[in-house]
Amino acid sequence: MAIATSFSLPLTYPSSSLTTHIQKPCCSCRCSSSSNSVSVASKTLQQIQDSGVIACLRAQNAELANRAARAALDGGISVLEIVVTTPDAFEVLRNLVHDYPTKTFGVGTVLQAKDAKDSIKAGAKFLMSPATVMDILVGVSESDVLYIPGVMTPTEILSAFSAGAKIVKVYPVSALGGVGYISALKKPFSHIPMVASQGVTIDLVGQYIGQGASAVVLSDAIFAKEAMSQRNFDKIYQLASHAASQGQQAVERSER
């Protein structure tokens, strides 16, 4: 595979809400090797590890994406990924970054360097792909953006990490064995932070993090298809509150 040269980067909800997420000092067992860095990428990595949950949003139009995202963020989600195929994803992202300055935003299913650059211009602090896209991994090496490449096998995990990835996304995790697969991978790769992605439900958040995942990606578990089709933003708020709570509790348990 040819490797490109590095690119340069210039509602109303229920009254009961989750307690505002408070950033905690990083525990040594959950830090990356660059934890002493003050770079945006390192801060983003720590924010993901502190949250335990990355909410993944894809929608049929920008207006739905905007309202669903706000429901989840108001419900307590602190890390949100917008899939790049969502119509006007970058405009939605810009608006959210402006209105929620303390939250961490990223773009998912990024497969091309151009989409990576557009995502960063719109305010993304992290990028995710279902596979390892070397053009992007090399391209962000000199930037302050965290790239989370998708991996499946032990060889892919080690290759991505050796090429500079600070954290990898194990995908599609449920098809590979779910919690048991993460547990098996963490035995030889305890030093490599991993995100579990695909088919993860809220009730499994604690198990994944308990077996070594730094975080999990929740898509339909928060942005349920029925709730999205019915524009039931109260339901999305409730699911987001539950997911954020489960993530925070799991992280706290793992740090004890």
ZAMARGU-4260 file (C-alpha; in steps of 0.2 Angstrom, whole numbers, plus 5000, padded with zeros to 4 digits):
<rodrens>
0) 5000/5000/5000 | 5007/5017/4995 | 5009/5029/5010 | 5004/5047/5007 | 5015/5061/5013
5) 5009/5070/5028 | 4995/5083/5025 | 4996/5099/5035 | 4981/5104/5045 | 4978/5122/5047
10) 4824/5103/5117 | 4816/5098/5133 | 4821/5083/5143 | 4817/5074/5159 | 4822/5084/5174
15) 4833/5070/5182 | 4850/5071/5173 | 4867/5064/5175 | 4879/5073/5186 | 4891/5083/5176
20) 4906/5073/5171 | 4921/5078/5181 | 4938/5075/5174 | 4948/5065/5185 | 4967/5063/5186
25) 4973/5050/5174 | 4976/5033/5183 | 4993/5025/5178 | 4985/5009/5172 | 4975/5018/5159
30) 4987/5031/5152 | 4995/5030/5135 | 5014/5030/5134 | 5012/5049/5129 | 5002/5053/5145
35) 5014/5067/5150 | 5011/5076/5134 | 5000/5091/5134 | 4995/5089/5116 | 4977/5089/5111
40) 4978/5071/5105 | 4984/5065/5122 | 4971/5075/5131 | 4958/5068/5119 | 4964/5050/5123
45) 4962/5053/5142 | 4945/5060/5139 | 4940/5045/5130 | 4947/5034/5144 | 4939/5044/5157
50) 4922/5043/5149 | 4922/5024/5144 | 4909/5027/5131 | 4910/5035/5113 | 4892/5038/5107
55) 4892/5035/5088 | 4879/5045/5078 | 4873/5042/5060 | 4857/5050/5054 | 4847/5052/5038
60) 4848/5071/5038 | 4857/5085/5047 | 4842/5092/5057 | 4839/5074/5064 | 4858/5072/5068
65) 4858/5089/5076 | 4844/5086/5088 | 4849/5068/5092 | 4866/5073/5096 | 4860/5087/5108
70) 4849/5075/5116 | 4863/5063/5120 | 4875/5077/5125 | 4862/5084/5137 | 4859/5067/5144
75) 4877/5066/5149 | 4888/5059/5134 | 4905/5068/5134 | 4912/5060/5119 | 4902/5060/5103
80) 4907/5053/5085 | 4897/5058/5070 | 4898/5046/5055 | 4905/5055/5040 | 4891/5049/5029
85) 4878/5059/5039 | 4872/5073/5027 | 4881/5089/5031 | 4891/5080/5045 | 4904/5094/5046
90) 4891/5108/5048 | 4883/5098/5062 | 4900/5096/5070 | 4904/5114/5069 | 4888/5119/5078
95) 4890/5106/5091 | 4908/5111/5095 | 4902/5129/5097 | 4888/5125/5108 | 4896/5111/5119
100) 4914/5117/5121 | 4918/5105/5135 | 4913/5090/5126 | 4924/5079/5114 | 4919/5077/5096
105) 4926/5066/5082 | 4921/5059/5065 | 4919/5041/5061 | 4921/5030/5046 | 4934/5041/5039
110) 4942/5032/5025 | 4951/5046/5015 | 4963/5060/5019 | 4952/5073/5012 | 4938/5068/5024
115) 4951/5068/5038 | 4956/5086/5034 | 4938/5092/5033 | 4934/5084/5049 | 4948/5093/5058
120) 4944/5109/5051 | 4926/5107/5057 | 4933/5104/5075 | 4935/5085/5077 | 4947/5080/5090
125) 4948/5062/5085 | 4945/5052/5069 | 4940/5034/5068 | 4940/5021/5054 | 4934/5003/5052
130) 4951/4998/5046 | 4969/5006/5047 | 4970/5019/5034 | 4989/5022/5033 | 4987/5039/5023
135) 4977/5045/5038 | 4988/5038/5051 | 5004/5045/5043 | 4995/5062/5040 | 4990/5065/5058
140) 5007/5061/5065 | 5012/5079/5065 | 4995/5085/5071 | 4986/5086/5087 | 4972/5075/5082
145) 4969/5057/5089 | 4967/5044/5075 | 4959/5028/5081 | 4961/5015/5067 | 4951/4999/5065
150) 4959/4983/5068 | 4954/4965/5069 | 4968/4953/5072 | 4983/4953/5084 | 4995/4957/5069
155) 4984/4972/5064 | 4984/4978/5082 | 5003/4977/5084 | 5006/4985/5066 | 4994/5000/5069
160) 5002/5003/5086 | 5020/5001/5079 | 5015/5014/5066 | 5011/5027/5078 | 4992/5024/5084
165) 4990/5028/5102 | 4974/5018/5103 | 4965/5006/5091 | 4947/5001/5088 | 4943/4982/5088
170) 4930/4980/5075 | 4918/4971/5073 | 4920/4965/5091 | 4904/4956/5093 | 4907/4945/5078
175) 4924/4941/5084 | 4919/4935/5101 | 4914/4951/5111 | 4920/4953/5129 | 4930/4936/5128
180) 4940/4942/5113 | 4945/4959/5121 | 4950/4949/5136 | 4961/4937/5126 | 4969/4952/5116
185) 4973/4961/5132 | 4984/4947/5138 | 4998/4950/5126 | 4994/4968/5122 | 4991/4975/5139
190) 5001/4991/5134 | 4989/4995/5119 | 4973/5005/5123 | 4958/4997/5114 | 4941/5003/5110
195) 4928/4989/5108 | 4916/4993/5093 | 4901/4985/5085 | 4886/4977/5093 | 4890/4983/5110
200) 4875/4985/5122 | 4873/4996/5137 | 4872/4981/5149 | 4889/4975/5142 | 4899/4992/5145
205) 4905/4986/5162 | 4911/4969/5156 | 4921/4976/5141 | 4929/4989/5152 | 4932/4977/5166
210) 4941/4965/5154 | 4953/4979/5148 | 4944/4990/5135 | 4948/5008/5137 | 4930/5012/5130
215) 4916/5006/5120 | 4907/5013/5105 | 4888/5013/5107 | 4878/5017/5092 | 4860/5009/5091
220) 4862/5007/5110 | 4860/5026/5112 | 4853/5031/5095 | 4840/5017/5094 | 4832/5015/5077
225) 4815/5017/5083 | 4818/5032/5093 | 4827/5040/5078 | 4813/5036/5066 | 4800/5042/5078
230) 4811/5057/5083 | 4809/5052/5101 | 4823/5063/5108 | 4817/5060/5126 | 4821/5042/5124
235) 4838/5046/5117 | 4841/5057/5132 | 4837/5043/5143 | 4848/5030/5134 | 4862/5042/5134
240) 4860/5045/5153 | 4860/5027/5157 | 4875/5024/5145 | 4886/5038/5152 | 4882/5032/5170
245) 4887/5014/5166 | 4903/5020/5157 | 4908/5031/5172 | 4905/5018/5185 | 4915/5005/5175
250) 4930/5017/5173 | 4929/5020/5192 | 4929/5002/5196 | 4944/4998/5184 | 4954/5012/5192
255) 4952/5005/5210
</rodrens>
